[in-house]
């Protein structure tokens, strides 16, 4: 079952192939990311990027690319491809005849009668990329040259020719080792077969990243090539090239490659694809399990993104409750400031209640879960008391008011020239729905499992009751039948956004059933698409339906029309609550579109966002934790409801 496959006509068409990327990642936090024709189009692209502890754990690009050249019959055929000021040289993509990524990504080159494959693999437990070269066909013995392009820089920056490079070459078994600058780990480049390495240091200047150019960012850098590996191959030969921060045993490289290849397996279904992506987005470096928000530029261990993605990437992917708790425990330890003191995403700490509720619904053990995490959630609630947080104020009506001058205090936090696109200062509908749900949940758990001490419940019950009394009065727009997105001193803000979905989704809803039905109808008619939920109704004058253009254009669209996969999970869950099994076909329809796009943007991955307008092209991070988690939960909900009607 070839799910992730491209043919020659697609591959040689650069306007098509350069927009499609592969992403490999592992538990150590290392990654390999490039286009399907091995031409880097972003500053984040490269064959080996690793976290560097000496530089605060930030990810740094060590090996940018590896160019291959076939020498046969007096001719040299260069398989590499780079962009120099929109001129591609060499143009090795013209030799590519096949690409398949149902297991490890594999490219097939055909040069006359020569057929050569290269297969990319990232070790699961170390900062090591391995590339297997196999000569399938050739009229005679040939010579293969490998030319490594080194960067040694932060993934967010670019490097340029300089005199500070340490050019010393250390010979090691099967290869060479370089460390371009102090503080970096060694990059050990080794082969599993006999090869010569000829030192030939040279700077390749002006390599251009087309995606950065298109976005209006700095797009050119210089990369250093220390020399060239040369070896001979005959038909049937294969070898492994390894680049790693630790020396490998060349004699064990083939075995190590095959062992890691067996671990990733073959994708045979969409569920396999989702689970593989969930695995890529979870990191365990130094024994600390965390979630990476997305590849290849999004951070690891973020509060909001981790809370949103955690149930999907653990419970609904593999059912691993131990992993769930380990990640949550590490998040709580790392995010004390945001959980209990201050944050610019005021709803994020309150999502902890939802995570615990999902955990209990999935695995049971309510009393134990509350015993372990109850004090943390109570601490979060206490931090919203008057005078505790500068960014929010708890009003006598039981609702929280979020406001700081020129600060976007919610997940809708895009900025243009220092000014928020969607500031939403005042009563935010989603924040207050999360707030009410957290209050109710904590109070109920305390009354149920901590009967000897009613102090917390007695203090917060009046606030809960006031919030319940106020919420629908404050936010409901009776003339339109939906909730205002936020309310400030000037009154209700009428734009139709998906934030109101939270009030329908949370187990402790602050609105009545009639309002829920009306909201779902509004969302269906104005926000729901075949690629997730729009962040703003197309009827609004601020709506931007396409995420393209300059940085300003994209930031204007980011929360003003782009769709979000992550919002689909709560929408589908509510749909099942209301309609039961009758919602199965609708849920399947809303999910299947994402599988149609697995050969776009990130090949075999699920994108951060999509255009609000058809045909809803994918954009943003090519592999999103929140999107992947949402689809895993949607799949779980669909299966549960199918089982219920058997």
FIRO-493281 format. One line per 8 residues: number of its first residue (from 1); their letters; for each residue x, y, z of C-alpha. Coordinates in nm, 4 decimals, m for minus. Each point is the difference from the previous one (the first is absolute). Example, Ala and Ser with C-alpha at 12.3 -4.5 7.8 and 13.67 -1.06 7.14 Angstrom:
1 = AS = 1.2300:m0.4500:0.7800; 0.1370:0.3440:m0.0660;
END
This chain:
1 = XXXXXXXX = 0.0000:0.0000:0.0000; 0.2015:0.2973:m0.1279; m0.1379:0.3028:0.1818; 0.2995:0.2312:m0.0243; 0.1364:m0.0278:m0.3530; 0.0915:0.2346:m0.2864; 0.0816:m0.0713:m0.3638; 0.2630:0.1458:m0.2307;
9 = XXXXXXXX = m0.2237:0.2644:m0.1582; m0.0880:0.1364:0.3443; 0.3562:m0.0111:0.1294; 0.1682:0.1805:m0.2890; m0.2577:0.2811:0.0185; 0.1641:0.2267:0.2585; m0.3051:0.2210:0.0408; m0.1701:m0.3175:0.1256;
17 = XXXXXXXX = 0.2749:m0.1957:0.1767; 0.1610:0.2874:0.1922; m0.3280:0.0607:0.1822; 0.0044:m0.3518:0.1438; 0.2220:m0.0824:0.2940; 0.1099:m0.3011:0.1974; 0.0416:0.0154:0.3755; 0.1802:m0.2538:0.2164;
25 = XXXXXXXX = 0.0298:0.0544:0.3729; 0.0947:m0.2059:0.3016; m0.0308:m0.0127:0.3760; 0.3261:0.1884:0.0585; m0.1339:0.3117:m0.1731; 0.2066:m0.0406:m0.3168; m0.1619:0.0365:m0.3394; 0.0590:m0.0311:m0.3734;
33 = XXXXXXXX = m0.2118:0.2205:m0.2262; 0.0298:0.0772:m0.3702; m0.2032:m0.0048:m0.3195; m0.0805:m0.3264:m0.1772; 0.2747:0.0753:m0.2556; 0.2589:0.0811:0.2707; 0.0092:0.3716:m0.0802; m0.0201:0.2129:0.3130;
41 = XXXXXXXX = m0.2549:0.2814:m0.0309; m0.0123:0.1222:0.3617; 0.2623:0.1019:0.2544; m0.1400:m0.2837:0.2105; 0.0826:m0.2609:m0.2615; 0.2938:m0.2341:0.0407; 0.1022:m0.3604:0.0469; 0.0935:0.0216:0.3681;
49 = XXXXXXXX = m0.1166:0.2588:0.2508; 0.0569:m0.0750:0.3693; m0.0608:0.1681:0.3364; 0.3285:0.1371:0.1346; 0.0149:0.0060:0.3781; 0.2851:0.2538:0.0019; m0.2329:0.2493:m0.1668; m0.3013:m0.0420:0.2265;
57 = XXXXXXXX = m0.1332:m0.3083:m0.1747; m0.0963:0.1945:m0.3130; m0.0002:m0.1964:m0.3239; 0.2986:0.0530:m0.2307; 0.0550:m0.1075:m0.3588; 0.3222:m0.1971:m0.0394; m0.0271:m0.1760:m0.3375; m0.1956:0.2010:m0.2544;
65 = XXXXXXXX = 0.0209:m0.2281:m0.3022; 0.1984:m0.2744:m0.1693; 0.0582:0.0165:m0.3743; 0.0605:m0.3150:m0.2003; 0.1835:m0.0316:m0.3314; 0.0201:m0.3088:m0.2197; 0.3161:m0.0378:m0.2069; m0.0254:m0.2543:m0.2806;
73 = XXXXXXXX = 0.1531:m0.0340:m0.3446; 0.1849:0.3286:0.0259; m0.3166:0.1935:0.0850; m0.1077:0.1571:0.3301; m0.3670:0.0216:0.0914; m0.0860:0.2225:0.2978; m0.3082:m0.1101:0.1945; m0.0095:0.2932:0.2415;
81 = XXXXXXXX = m0.2109:0.3135:m0.0375; 0.0401:0.3495:0.1444; m0.1584:0.3361:m0.0706; 0.2315:0.2959:m0.0678; m0.1999:0.3183:m0.0614; m0.2814:m0.2033:m0.1593; 0.2446:m0.1932:m0.2169; 0.0088:m0.3711:0.0849;
89 = XXXXXXXX = 0.3451:m0.1530:m0.0247; 0.0629:m0.2872:m0.0180; m0.3367:m0.1279:m0.1158; 0.0121:m0.3523:0.1347; m0.3772:m0.0217:0.0304; m0.0198:m0.0759:m0.3744; 0.1417:m0.3454:0.0774; m0.2644:m0.0840:0.2626;
97 = XXXXXXXX = m0.2536:m0.2546:m0.1203; m0.1716:m0.1067:0.3232; m0.0634:0.1025:0.3599; m0.1648:m0.2154:0.2664; m0.0441:0.0679:0.3707; m0.2314:m0.2764:0.1211; 0.2956:m0.1166:0.2064; 0.3131:0.2152:0.0104;
105 = XXXXXXXX = 0.0096:0.2642:m0.2777; 0.1752:m0.1409:m0.3077; 0.1042:0.1774:m0.3196; 0.0840:m0.1910:m0.3179; 0.2388:0.1530:m0.2565; 0.0419:m0.1241:m0.3571; 0.3000:0.1162:m0.2020; 0.0026:m0.1858:m0.3286;
113 = XXXXXXXX = 0.0274:m0.3648:0.0959; 0.0915:0.0823:0.3601; m0.2674:m0.0309:0.2704; 0.0961:0.1244:0.3476; m0.2193:0.0372:0.3077; 0.0563:0.1956:0.3181; m0.2042:m0.0570:0.3132; m0.0172:0.2481:0.2907;
121 = XXXXXXXX = m0.0212:m0.1189:0.3583; 0.0343:0.1778:0.3324; 0.1134:m0.2151:0.2909; m0.2757:m0.0269:0.2608; 0.2218:0.0387:0.3041; 0.2930:0.2214:m0.0999; 0.0962:0.3115:m0.1947; 0.0835:m0.1926:m0.3147;
129 = XXXXXXXX = m0.1234:0.0037:m0.3576; 0.0748:m0.2953:m0.2257; m0.0328:m0.0124:m0.3775; 0.0098:m0.3320:m0.1815; 0.1240:m0.0015:m0.3592; m0.0765:m0.3044:m0.2161; 0.1205:m0.0502:m0.3550; m0.2766:m0.2043:m0.1586;
137 = XXXXXXXX = 0.1167:0.0089:m0.3600; 0.3118:0.1086:m0.1850; 0.1794:m0.1134:m0.3182; 0.3271:m0.0109:0.1928; 0.1747:0.1113:0.3154; m0.0386:0.3719:0.0721; 0.1401:0.2645:0.2319; m0.2242:0.1833:0.2435;
145 = XXXXXXXX = 0.0972:0.3305:0.1605; m0.1668:0.1479:0.3081; 0.0399:0.3676:0.0810; m0.1270:0.1093:0.3483; m0.1221:0.3601:0.0500; 0.0472:0.1096:0.3632; m0.1841:0.2824:0.1790; 0.0552:m0.0153:0.3801;
153 = XXXXXXXX = m0.2541:0.2710:0.0855; m0.3295:0.0509:0.1797; m0.2923:m0.1188:m0.2125; m0.1585:0.3465:0.0190; 0.3055:0.1796:m0.1397; 0.2180:m0.0100:m0.3093; 0.3772:m0.0308:m0.0239; 0.2511:0.1743:m0.2239;
161 = XXXXXXXX = 0.3589:m0.0450:m0.1058; 0.2342:0.0918:0.2830; 0.3536:m0.0499:0.1283; m0.1022:m0.1554:0.3319; m0.0594:m0.3485:m0.1365; 0.2087:m0.2729:0.1538; 0.1186:m0.1825:m0.3137; 0.1808:m0.2787:0.1816;
169 = XXXXXXXX = m0.0924:m0.3465:m0.1202; 0.0081:m0.2903:0.2421; 0.0298:m0.3388:m0.1610; m0.2212:m0.2608:0.1650; m0.0878:m0.3587:m0.0943; m0.1854:0.0058:m0.3291; 0.0047:0.3751:m0.0413; 0.0742:0.3425:0.1415;
177 = XXXXXXXX = m0.1139:0.2298:0.2793; m0.0424:0.3787:m0.0014; m0.0980:0.2638:0.2532; m0.0336:0.3332:m0.1747; m0.0323:0.2143:0.3135; 0.0703:m0.0244:0.3706; m0.2846:m0.1273:0.2154; m0.1468:m0.2235:m0.2672;
185 = XXXXXXXX = 0.0111:m0.3789:0.0041; 0.2139:m0.1811:m0.2538; m0.1659:m0.0989:m0.3248; 0.1245:m0.3495:m0.0749; m0.0491:m0.0995:m0.3640; 0.0667:m0.3674:m0.0616; m0.0660:m0.2661:m0.2636; m0.0622:m0.3708:0.0429;
193 = XXXXXXXX = 0.2338:m0.0795:m0.2895; 0.3497:0.0948:m0.1080; 0.0208:0.3556:m0.1325; 0.2549:0.2750:m0.0470; m0.0509:0.3495:0.1376; 0.1759:0.2817:m0.1813; 0.0241:0.3240:0.1958; m0.1120:0.2770:m0.2303;
201 = XXXXXXXX = m0.1436:0.2798:0.2184; m0.2162:0.2476:m0.1864; m0.2818:0.2442:0.0752; m0.3064:m0.0237:m0.2222; m0.1387:0.3525:0.0143; m0.3470:0.1309:m0.0679; m0.2060:m0.3154:0.0454; m0.3567:0.1301:m0.0157;
209 = XXXXXXXX = m0.3030:m0.1330:0.1860; m0.3006:0.0638:m0.2204; m0.2610:m0.0253:0.2762; 0.1802:0.2623:0.2077; 0.0270:0.2241:m0.3066; m0.3703:m0.0365:m0.0708; m0.0828:0.0956:0.3581; 0.2216:0.3089:m0.0049;
217 = XXXXXXXX = 0.2614:m0.1344:0.2435; 0.3783:m0.0187:m0.0274; 0.0466:m0.2856:m0.2416; 0.3682:m0.0416:m0.0888; 0.2784:m0.1752:0.1798; 0.3457:m0.1394:m0.0577; 0.0777:m0.3623:0.0803; 0.3384:m0.1606:0.0559;
225 = XXXXXXXX = 0.1064:m0.3161:m0.1774; 0.3057:m0.1561:0.1673; 0.0734:m0.2561:m0.2705; m0.1278:m0.2952:m0.2003; m0.0527:m0.3697:0.0742; 0.0820:m0.2291:m0.2937; m0.0797:m0.3704:m0.0338; m0.0592:m0.2637:m0.2635;
233 = XXXXXXXX = m0.3245:m0.1955:m0.0429; m0.1075:m0.2914:m0.2158; m0.3574:m0.1197:m0.0644; m0.1513:m0.1460:0.3156; 0.2232:0.2014:0.2356; m0.1444:0.2103:0.2802; 0.1474:0.1998:0.2850; m0.1050:0.2309:0.2822;
241 = XXXXXXXX = 0.1104:0.3609:0.0440; m0.0328:0.1125:0.3621; 0.0161:0.3492:0.1458; m0.0120:0.0076:0.3784; 0.1158:0.1940:0.3046; 0.1554:m0.3231:0.1260; 0.2402:m0.2337:m0.1749; m0.1653:m0.3076:m0.1445;
249 = XXXXXXXX = 0.1488:m0.3400:m0.0679; 0.0155:m0.0182:m0.3821; m0.0339:m0.3773:0.0150; m0.3320:0.0349:0.1838; m0.1576:0.2696:m0.2164; m0.1939:m0.2357:m0.2262; m0.1340:m0.1922:0.2964; m0.0924:0.3246:0.1749;
257 = XXXXXXXX = m0.1741:0.1296:m0.3109; m0.2012:m0.3190:m0.0438; m0.0938:m0.0103:0.3687; m0.1316:0.3566:m0.0052; m0.1786:m0.0599:m0.3281; m0.1821:m0.2974:0.1507; m0.1119:0.2142:0.2942; m0.1767:0.2593:m0.2134;
265 = XXXXXXXX = m0.1762:m0.2667:m0.2046; m0.2124:0.0567:m0.3088; m0.3056:0.2236:m0.0173; m0.2966:m0.2177:m0.0886; m0.2862:0.2240:0.1093; m0.0857:0.3547:0.0997; 0.0081:m0.1060:0.3628; 0.3605:m0.1145:m0.0471;
273 = XXXXXXXX = 0.0778:0.3400:m0.1484; m0.1543:0.1865:0.2922; 0.1815:m0.2132:0.2565; 0.3322:0.0483:m0.1782; m0.0482:0.3755:0.0051; m0.0959:m0.0109:0.3671; 0.3268:m0.1815:0.0681; 0.2030:0.2619:m0.1905;
281 = XXXXXXXX = m0.1519:0.2819:0.2034; 0.0926:m0.1436:0.3404; 0.3482:0.0596:0.1323; 0.1908:m0.1707:0.2803; 0.3373:0.1670:0.0435; 0.1890:m0.0550:0.3205; m0.2872:m0.2133:0.1263; m0.2515:0.2875:m0.0223;
289 = XXXXXXXX = m0.3031:m0.0717:m0.2153; m0.1495:0.3015:m0.1763; m0.2064:0.0942:m0.3038; 0.1383:0.2000:m0.2911; m0.2660:0.2412:m0.1256; 0.0950:m0.0499:m0.3633; 0.2769:m0.0416:m0.2550; 0.2268:0.1327:m0.0795;
297 = XXXXXXXX = 0.0069:0.3361:0.1740; m0.2521:m0.0288:0.2848; 0.1213:m0.0410:0.3579; m0.0111:m0.2939:0.2385; m0.1813:0.0010:0.3337; m0.2413:0.2896:m0.0638; m0.2844:0.0209:0.2512; m0.3036:0.0484:m0.2220;
305 = XXXXXXXX = 0.1143:m0.2242:m0.2836; 0.0983:m0.2801:0.2365; m0.3323:0.0096:0.1850; m0.1894:0.0003:m0.3295; 0.1999:m0.2814:m0.1588; 0.0733:m0.2216:0.2998; m0.3141:m0.2202:0.0033; 0.0102:m0.0550:m0.3747;
313 = XXXXXXXX = 0.3704:m0.0823:m0.0309; m0.0064:m0.2429:0.2932; m0.3423:m0.1329:0.1002; m0.1653:m0.0021:m0.3420; 0.3166:m0.1043:m0.1838; 0.1246:m0.2888:0.2116; m0.1992:0.0034:0.3243; 0.3228:0.0587:0.1948;
321 = XXXXXXXX = m0.1111:0.1488:0.3330; 0.3517:m0.0071:0.1447; 0.1293:0.2124:m0.2846; m0.2952:0.2362:0.0439; 0.0793:0.0564:0.3661; 0.3753:0.0322:m0.0559; m0.0505:0.2759:m0.2561; m0.2577:0.1749:0.2169;
329 = XXXXXXXX = 0.2216:m0.0218:0.3076; 0.2931:0.1525:m0.1884; m0.2215:0.2755:m0.1397; m0.1273:0.0940:0.3452; 0.3552:0.0066:0.1361; 0.1254:0.2147:m0.2882; m0.2940:0.2417:m0.0239; m0.0415:0.1216:0.3571;
337 = XXXXXXXX = 0.0168:0.3645:m0.1052; m0.2741:m0.0217:m0.2619; m0.2187:m0.2336:0.1995; 0.0013:0.1997:0.3216; 0.1251:0.3531:m0.0657; m0.0185:0.1528:m0.3472; m0.0499:m0.0906:m0.3639; m0.1025:0.1721:m0.3212;
345 = XXXXXXXX = m0.2297:m0.2902:m0.0870; m0.2409:0.0412:0.2883; m0.2122:m0.3004:m0.0891; 0.2935:m0.2418:m0.0183; 0.0332:m0.0876:0.3725; m0.3753:m0.0612:0.0211; 0.0250:m0.2694:m0.2677; 0.1539:m0.2244:0.2645;
353 = XXXXXXXX = m0.3510:m0.0822:0.1206; m0.0979:m0.1184:m0.3480; 0.3104:m0.2187:m0.0238; m0.0811:m0.1661:0.3323; m0.3630:m0.0476:m0.1012; 0.1050:m0.1667:m0.3256; 0.2438:m0.2220:0.1885; m0.2638:m0.1193:0.2457;
361 = XXXXXXXX = m0.2541:m0.0553:m0.2788; 0.2543:m0.2144:m0.1859; 0.1689:m0.1929:0.2809; m0.2172:0.0399:0.3108; 0.1656:0.0355:0.3403; m0.1682:0.3286:0.0825; 0.0932:m0.0049:0.3678; 0.3655:m0.0803:m0.0666;
369 = XXXXXXXX = 0.0272:0.2623:m0.2749; m0.1506:0.2660:0.2251; 0.2263:m0.1069:0.2827; 0.3046:0.0513:m0.2195; m0.0952:0.3137:m0.1941; m0.2712:0.1652:0.2086; 0.2336:0.2316:0.1888; 0.1490:0.1200:m0.3277;
377 = XXXXXXXX = m0.3391:0.0859:m0.1488; m0.1110:0.1685:0.3212; 0.3209:0.2036:m0.0101; m0.0781:0.1074:m0.3543; m0.3480:0.1129:0.1043; 0.1335:0.1851:0.3036; 0.2415:0.1883:m0.2286; m0.2990:0.1654:m0.1718;
385 = XXXXXXXX = m0.1187:0.1523:0.3282; 0.0011:0.3811:0.0217; 0.3479:0.1489:0.0080; 0.1848:m0.3192:m0.0904; 0.0547:0.0469:m0.3745; 0.0741:0.3267:m0.1770; m0.1502:m0.1220:m0.3269; m0.3453:m0.0963:0.1311;
393 = XXXXXXXX = m0.2499:0.1344:0.2497; m0.2728:m0.2053:0.1663; m0.3149:0.2108:0.0092; m0.2880:m0.0252:0.2519; m0.2147:m0.1575:m0.2743; 0.2262:m0.3064:0.0134; 0.1584:0.0595:m0.3421; 0.3637:0.0782:m0.0777;
401 = XXXXXXXX = 0.0975:0.3132:m0.1890; 0.3235:m0.0213:m0.2029; 0.1749:0.3197:m0.0990; 0.3525:0.1321:m0.0421; 0.0784:0.2861:m0.2331; 0.1068:m0.1250:m0.3462; 0.0170:m0.3621:0.1129; m0.2040:m0.2840:m0.1504;
409 = XXXXXXXX = m0.1037:m0.1945:0.3094; m0.1275:m0.3149:m0.1664; 0.1056:m0.2680:m0.2458; m0.0795:0.2452:m0.2792; 0.3319:0.1761:0.0443; 0.1311:0.1166:m0.3389; 0.1718:0.3403:m0.0059; 0.0796:0.2553:m0.2702;
417 = XXXXXXXX = 0.2692:0.2553:0.0813; m0.0500:m0.0635:0.3702; m0.3771:0.0375:m0.0121; m0.2326:m0.2974:0.0522; m0.2241:m0.0932:m0.2907; m0.2689:m0.1356:0.2334; 0.0478:0.1576:0.3426; m0.3407:m0.1103:0.1356;
425 = XXXXXXXX = 0.0322:0.2095:0.3159; m0.2851:m0.0551:0.2440; m0.2155:m0.3038:0.0742; 0.1164:m0.2710:m0.2413; m0.2640:m0.2636:m0.0672; 0.2412:m0.2947:m0.0136; 0.2028:0.1045:0.3041; m0.3141:0.0351:0.2089;
433 = XXXXXXXX = m0.1380:m0.3330:m0.1180; 0.3280:m0.1697:0.0980; m0.0120:0.1932:0.3281; m0.3525:m0.1126:0.0845; 0.0774:m0.3612:m0.0902; 0.3139:m0.0030:0.2168; m0.1900:0.1525:0.2932; m0.2822:m0.2527:m0.0194;
441 = XXXXXXXX = 0.2309:m0.2955:m0.0421; 0.2287:0.0957:0.2887; m0.2904:0.0730:0.2321; m0.1756:m0.3271:m0.0799; 0.3189:m0.2038:0.0465; 0.0742:0.1693:0.3314; m0.3503:m0.0608:0.1308; 0.0229:m0.3626:m0.1110;
449 = XXXXXXXX = 0.3502:m0.0914:0.1139; 0.1003:0.2570:0.2626; m0.3054:0.0202:0.2227; 0.1975:0.0818:0.3121; 0.1184:0.3327:m0.1381; m0.2656:0.2135:m0.1705; 0.2040:0.3200:0.0004; 0.0780:m0.0022:m0.3732;
457 = XXXXXXXX = m0.3557:m0.0893:m0.1011; m0.1598:0.2512:0.2368; 0.2242:0.2770:m0.1307; m0.0625:m0.0663:m0.3695; m0.3636:m0.1186:m0.0133; m0.1323:0.3601:0.0056; 0.2369:0.0876:m0.2871; m0.1154:m0.3033:m0.1972;
465 = XXXXXXXX = m0.3650:0.0886:0.0532; 0.0584:0.3606:m0.1004; 0.1841:m0.1082:m0.3151; m0.2856:m0.2320:m0.0934; m0.2522:0.2780:0.0521; 0.2042:0.2515:m0.2020; 0.1445:m0.1945:m0.2887; m0.2928:m0.0347:m0.2365;
473 = XXXXXXXX = m0.1292:0.3482:0.0852; 0.3375:0.1544:m0.0829; 0.0821:m0.1910:m0.3192; m0.3269:m0.1098:m0.1594; m0.1209:0.1866:m0.3068; m0.3693:m0.0793:m0.0134; m0.0468:0.1721:m0.3364; 0.2562:m0.2231:m0.1717;
481 = XXXXXXXX = m0.0043:m0.3176:0.2091; 0.3665:m0.0308:0.0892; 0.2489:0.1167:0.2629; 0.2048:0.3175:m0.0329; 0.3694:m0.0678:m0.0381; 0.0802:0.2469:0.2762; m0.1558:0.2894:0.1834; 0.1836:0.3213:0.0839;
489 = XXXXXXXX = m0.1037:0.3352:0.1464; m0.1741:0.0855:m0.3272; m0.2102:m0.3155:0.0090; m0.0250:m0.3285:m0.1872; 0.2304:m0.0715:m0.2934; m0.2114:m0.1752:m0.2612; 0.2582:m0.1763:m0.2165; m0.0733:m0.3692:m0.0482;
497 = XXXXXXXX = 0.3006:m0.1959:0.1242; 0.0509:m0.3564:0.1201; 0.0906:0.1067:0.3536; m0.3670:m0.0325:0.0960; 0.0293:m0.3739:m0.0649; 0.1717:m0.0377:0.3380; m0.3218:0.0927:0.1788; m0.1773:m0.2853:m0.1802;
505 = XXXXXXXX = 0.2832:m0.2503:0.0360; 0.0997:0.0158:0.3680; m0.1692:m0.2582:0.2286; m0.1178:0.2790:0.2284; m0.1629:0.2290:m0.2521; m0.1092:0.3504:0.1030; m0.2735:0.0169:m0.2671; m0.3317:m0.1746:m0.0539;
513 = XXXXXXXX = m0.0705:m0.2751:m0.2521; m0.1935:0.2236:m0.2349; 0.2969:0.2329:m0.0284; 0.2300:m0.2947:m0.0693; m0.2100:m0.1126:m0.2958; m0.0105:0.3514:m0.1409; 0.3776:0.0442:0.0333; 0.0675:m0.3281:m0.1766;
521 = XXXXXXXX = m0.2262:0.1062:m0.2863; 0.1834:0.3332:m0.0287; 0.3353:m0.1741:m0.0063; m0.1176:m0.2509:m0.2595; m0.1191:0.2720:m0.2346; 0.2890:0.2461:0.0429; 0.3107:m0.1669:0.1445; 0.0119:m0.3731:m0.0704;
529 = XXXXXXXX = 0.1927:m0.1057:m0.3113; 0.1436:m0.3193:m0.1507; 0.3332:0.0932:0.1638; m0.0953:0.0975:0.3512; m0.1650:0.3022:0.1581; 0.0484:0.3547:m0.1231; 0.1290:0.2531:0.2505; m0.2379:0.2670:m0.1336;
537 = XXXXXXXX = m0.3164:0.0006:m0.2062; 0.0391:0.0891:m0.3710; m0.2820:0.2487:0.0507; 0.2272:0.2169:0.2112; 0.1803:0.2868:m0.1730; 0.3261:m0.1019:0.1750; m0.0116:m0.3518:m0.1452; 0.3092:m0.1153:m0.1869;
545 = XXXXXXXX = m0.0598:m0.3247:m0.1843; 0.3525:m0.0718:m0.1240; 0.3201:m0.0259:0.2032; 0.2472:0.1432:m0.2514; 0.2028:0.3101:m0.0720; 0.2219:0.2043:0.2300; 0.0458:m0.0596:0.3706; m0.2662:0.2646:0.0654;
553 = XXXXXXXX = m0.2427:m0.1649:m0.2418; 0.0514:m0.3379:0.1650; m0.0342:0.1371:0.3523; m0.3254:0.1675:m0.1006; m0.1316:m0.3345:m0.1206; 0.1384:m0.2145:0.2837; m0.3024:0.0463:0.2284; m0.2237:0.1851:m0.2443;
561 = XXXXXXXX = m0.1199:m0.2848:m0.2172; 0.2579:m0.2783:m0.0048; m0.1454:m0.3318:0.1087; 0.1298:m0.2018:0.2952; m0.0093:m0.3775:0.0172; 0.0281:0.0128:0.3793; m0.3481:0.1534:0.0233; m0.1541:m0.2947:m0.1821;
569 = XXXXXXXX = 0.0338:m0.2390:0.2959; m0.2256:0.1950:0.2397; m0.2435:0.0715:m0.2838; m0.0312:m0.3692:m0.0856; m0.0271:m0.0967:0.3670; m0.2913:0.2397:0.0434; m0.1542:m0.1313:m0.3201; m0.0010:m0.3519:0.1426;
577 = XXXXXXXX = m0.1480:0.1214:0.3289; m0.2880:0.1619:m0.1837; m0.0671:m0.2502:m0.2777; 0.1641:m0.3194:0.1172; 0.0716:m0.2611:m0.2666; m0.1876:0.2085:m0.2584; 0.3050:0.2280:m0.0024; 0.2447:m0.2724:m0.1127;
585 = XXXXXXXX = m0.0203:0.0688:m0.3729; 0.0323:0.3734:0.0535; 0.3030:m0.0513:0.2241; 0.1638:m0.2290:m0.2564; m0.0624:0.2573:m0.2711; 0.1672:0.2730:0.2058; 0.3061:m0.2154:0.0704; 0.0620:m0.1730:m0.3319;
593 = XXXXXXXX = 0.1069:0.3207:m0.1725; 0.3204:0.0133:0.2013; 0.0998:m0.3406:m0.1295; m0.0436:0.1270:m0.3539; 0.2777:0.2504:0.0756; 0.2660:m0.2356:0.1347; 0.2067:0.0471:m0.3163; m0.0068:0.3784:0.0361;
601 = XXXXXXXX = 0.2152:0.2354:0.2058; 0.1384:m0.2474:0.2553; m0.0066:m0.3421:m0.1667; m0.1772:m0.2346:0.2381; m0.0426:0.2754:0.2603; m0.2872:0.2222:0.1135; 0.0360:0.3741:m0.0432; m0.0455:0.2789:0.2515;
609 = XXXXXXXX = m0.2652:0.1891:m0.2002; m0.1825:0.0240:m0.3303; m0.1429:0.2748:m0.2172; m0.3519:0.0972:0.0973; m0.0937:0.0092:m0.3677; m0.0291:m0.3102:m0.2190; 0.1971:m0.1986:m0.0997; 0.1347:0.0511:0.3542;
617 = XXXXXXXX = 0.3734:m0.0347:m0.0679; 0.2202:m0.0929:0.2997; 0.2436:0.2458:0.1594; 0.2061:0.0670:0.3101; 0.1934:m0.2707:0.1791; m0.0015:m0.3133:m0.2145; m0.0560:m0.2240:0.3025; m0.2198:0.1359:0.2792;
625 = XXXXXXXX = m0.0447:m0.1660:0.3387; m0.3421:0.1558:0.0517; m0.1232:m0.1013:m0.3464; 0.1296:m0.3556:0.0330; m0.1482:m0.0349:0.3482; m0.3374:0.1321:m0.1157; m0.0214:m0.2519:m0.2836; 0.0929:m0.2825:0.2364;
633 = XXXXXXXX = m0.2805:0.1023:0.2330; m0.2447:0.0313:m0.2900; 0.0935:m0.3501:m0.1128; m0.0494:m0.1262:0.3555; m0.3432:0.1643:0.0289; m0.1127:m0.1407:m0.3337; 0.1105:m0.3512:0.0971; m0.1642:0.0189:0.3424;
641 = XXXXXX = m0.3300:0.1038:m0.1537; 0.0238:m0.2690:m0.2660; 0.0542:m0.2602:0.2707; m0.3005:0.1296:0.1887; m0.2363:m0.0764:m0.2884; 0.1304:m0.3489:m0.0790;
END
